Amino acid sequence: MESSWTQRQNKEFEKALAKYDIETPDKWQNIANEVGKTVEEVKRQFEILKEDVRRIERGQVPFPYRTNNSNSN
């Protein structure tokens, strides 16, 4: 069964990933508590995120926010 994630939950998920590193005891449970999901849902979302990053790194995802003059501030 697949659950949907709100924009807020995704943002909290990203923050929690940065907060709890690989050495944190009960990392996945802590993240699940912060986003209001189960450990299984959090781990599944992490796998989806990893695949998204792989696709971006391979150039398979367009960057609509990138402009022709991307070096200017």
Buried (B, 14 or more C-beta within 10 A) or exposed (E): EEEEBEEEBEEBBEEBBEEBEEEEEEBBBBBBEBBEBEBEBBBBBBEEBEEEEEEEEEEEEEEEEEEEEEEEE
